[in-house]
Amino acid sequence: MSLRFGISTALVTPFAADRVDVPRLARHADDCLRRGCRSATLFGTTGEGPSVEAGERDRVATELIALGIPAARLVEGVIACSVEEAAESTRRALNRGVHAVLLAPPFYFRPASDEAVLAWFTAVFRAVGNQLRDIILYHIPGMTGVPLSDPVISRLAQDFPGALRGVKDSAGDAQATLALIETFPDLDILVGDERYLGRACAAGGAGSICGVANIVPEAIVALAESGRDDPRVVALVDEIVSHPVVPMVKALVAHIRRDRAWAVAKPPLSTLDETVAARAIALLAPFASGSKVSS
């Protein structure tokens, strides 16, 4: 199966002395790309994007490219409340030549009406100006509290032709994802929940930006390309989501890379002890023959 977008690793972010450890991040991103991921995403939810200030995100992206990660294989997450910050971060990312920008709705003042959400995105898009392209709307209402409705998506696609690349659907509702795929055949619908990623890609989904690709990228690429869900992935994700998700993914990356620095989460998230991750670690065994981690 040929996927329009493919798999993008939602990179976890390594910290050292409260700054992002860019060399460590570059090695991990390069490894994920070499193991079949088409791109790597910076500063989404798994990357603790809202906990990293805009100047630091800009530094990291610039240095990552300087260390050899091609800009054209990066997606940058932008999670901000103000129009100005969202537009400036988006503009800088696009100026770097990134593959796409993953743009979340404003998340503080809620509930927000469709009209208000549309007005916010419209203001951001207009502020970005002529550079506007390859925007992936980030639908993750469990975190933002602000869902993206079909009318909002449709209106943005209509008002800014060619600007929208797609929608990342991280609401965790398989039927809703399948409905998005059917409703918006011209957009790349990306699946945030790896448990039904295969089914969704078989129905026309374009791929995924996903956290489990940090851990078992070959398996994620294979299930998306085959259009068949993987029971091993389902079991692993079930275990991950029974804990704080981002710290658990970081604990698993730390285990795989034999490097506890990866486990460190930035407050307000807490770092998990490896003993808490023991069951999830055990669930990695069935993947071992197909995974080769490079340093």
N, C-alpha and C positions, 0 to 999 in steps of 0.2 A: 504494500500500500504506500502510495506517495503522499506524504503529509505536506501541506502548504507551509506550515510554520515549523513543525518538528518539535523536539524536546529542548527546552531551555532549563538548565539547572537554576533553581531559585537559591542562589549561593548563600550559605551561612557566612557570617562575618566574624573573622578572628580579631580579638582585641589584645593589645599589649599596652600597658600603662595608660589605659583609657583612650587610646588611639587605635585606629584600624591598622592591623599588621598587613601592609600591602604586599610585601614579598610572599608571605605565607598564603595570602588570598590568591595571588597570581599563580602560584604552583598548583593550588587546588582547582582553580578555574581551568588552567591548561590541561590538567588531568581529566576533568569532566568532558572537555571538548574532544580530547584525544580518544575518549571512550564512547563516543557516538553522539553526544549532545550537540545540537546544531548551534546553540548560543548559550550564554550564561547571563543571568539576571542579577543585577546589583540592587540591594536596598529595597527589596520587597518586604513582605511580612517575615519570611524565614530569615532574611538578611537584617532584621531589626531596623529597617529604614527609618521609622519614626523616632528612634532613639539616637540617631546620628544627625548632627546639625548640617545645614546646607553646605557650608564651607568645607567641612570634612568630607562630605560626599563628593564634592567637586574635586578635591585633592586626590581622593582614592581613585576615582575614575581616570583622571589624568595620568596618575602614576602607573595604574594598571596597564594602560595602553602603552606607556613608555617601556614597561617591562615585557612587552611582546604579545599581550592579548589584543587581537585586532578589534578596533572599535566596531567594525561591521558585524562582529559576533557577540556584541554586548547589548543587553536591554537594560535601561536604567529605570528604577522605580522612583516615582515622585509621589510622596504622601504628605500633603500639606493642606492647611486650612485657608491660608490667604491666597487670593488670586495672584498677588505679586510674587510670592515665593514659588508657587506652582509654575507660573509662567517663566520665571527666571531660570529655575532648575531645568524645566523642559527645554528652554532655548539653549542652555549651555550643553545639555546632552546631545541635542540634535546638531549643534555646531561641531561637536566632537566626531560626528559621523556614526553614531550608534545605530544599531539595527532597528530599534523601536524604543518608545517610552511607555512604561506601564504607569498609568495615571489614575490615582484613586480620587473619589469624591471628597469634599470637605467633611470632616467627621465630628466636629465639636458641637455645633448648634443643631440639635435634632429634636424631634423629627423635622425633616426638610421636605417640602412639597416637590413634586416633579418640576414645577415652574422654577422654584428656587435652585434646584440642582442643575437644570438646564441653563439658567442664567449664569451660574458660577462657571460651568464648563465653557460656555460661550465667551465669557469675559477672558478666561485663560487662553482660549484658542485665538481670540483676537489680539491679545497682548503678545503672543508668540509671533504672530504675523506671518510673513511670506515663507518662513522656514518650516511652518507647520506640516508635519507628515508622520505617518507610522505611529499613531497613537493607539495604544491598547487600553481600553477602559477597564478599570479594576473593580469587579463586582464582588465584594467581600463583606456583606452586611453584618455578619457575625462580629466583625472587628470595627467597621466604620459606623454601623448603625444606619447607614444611608444606602438603601438599595438602588440599583440602576434599572429603571423600568424600560420595557420595550419602546414606549413612546419617546423617552429621552434619547435612547440609542438611535432610534429612527430619525428623530429630528436633527441630531448632531451629524449623522451621516448625510442628511439632506442639505443642511446649511453649510457644511464644510466638506464638499465633495473631494474625495481622495485623501482626506486627512486621517480618517479612522482606518486603522489596520484590523482591529478586532476587539474582542471582549474576553477578558480572563474571568471565568465563572468559578468563584471559590465559595459558593453558597452551600455546596455539598448536597445538592438535590439533583439526582440523575435525570428525572423526568423534566425538570426545568432546564437543564443543560441541553437535553435532546430537543426541547421546544425552541431554544435559542438557535440551535443549529438549523432547524427547519425554517425559522422566521427570518434569519439573516444569512442566507447562503453565500452572499458576497463578502461577508466578514470572516476573519479567522476567529472561530470560537475555540478558546483554549480551556482545558479542563483542569481545575485545581485539585480535584480529588482523584488520586491515582487508583482508587478501588474500582472505578467504573470508566477509567480512561480508555481501555480497549474498546468497550462497547460504543463509547461516544465517538471515537475515531472511525470506527466502522460505519457509523451513521453520518459521517461527514465532518467531524471535528478536525481542527487543523493541527492539534498537538497539545502541548502543555508547558506551562511554567510551573515547576513542581519541586518541592523540597526533598522528596525521596531520591531524586536524581543526584543529590549529593552523596548518596550512600550506595545505591545499586543502579548506576546509570544504564548499564547494558540491559538490565531487565526492563527498565522503564521504556527505553527505546524499542525493545523487541515487542512489548505488549501493545504499544501504540501503533507500530508498523504492521503488526499482525491483525489488529482489530479484535484481539481476544484478551479478556481480563486474565490476570495471573493470580491464582489462589495464594501464592507465597507473598505477593505484594499486598493483597487484601489482609492477610494475617498480620503482616508487619505494620501496615497503616492502622489497623484496629488497635494494636498495642501502643503505637505512638500517640494516637489521639486520646488514649486513656490517661495521659499525663500532659503537663504543659508542653505543647507541641514543639516550639522553637528550642527550648533547652534540651528536649529529648533528641531532636535531630542533631543538635550540636554534640551531645554526649556520644551519639553513634558515630559521627564523623571523627571525634576524638579517639574512639576505640579503633576504628578502621585504620586511622593514620598513626596510631600509637603515639599520640601527641595531646596531652591534656589541655594544652593551651586552647584547642578548638572548643572545649566545653564551656569556656568562660562566657557567660551571658551578661549583657549590660543592664543595670537596673532600669526599670523596675522588674525585669525578669530575673529569676534566680538560677544559679548554676546547679545542675544536677550531679550528685555523686554517681559514679559508675555503677554502684550496687543497685541503684534505682533502675538503671537501664538493663539489668541482667537479663530479663525475659526478652526484651527487644534484641539484645545482642545474640541470644540463643536463636532467634528467628532469622538471623543472617546466615546461618550455616547452610541452608539449602541453596543459597546464591553463590557460595564460595567458588565453585568450579568455573563460573563464568565471569568472575570479577578479578581484575588485576590492577591493584592500586599502585601507581607510580609516585615516587617522592618528588 
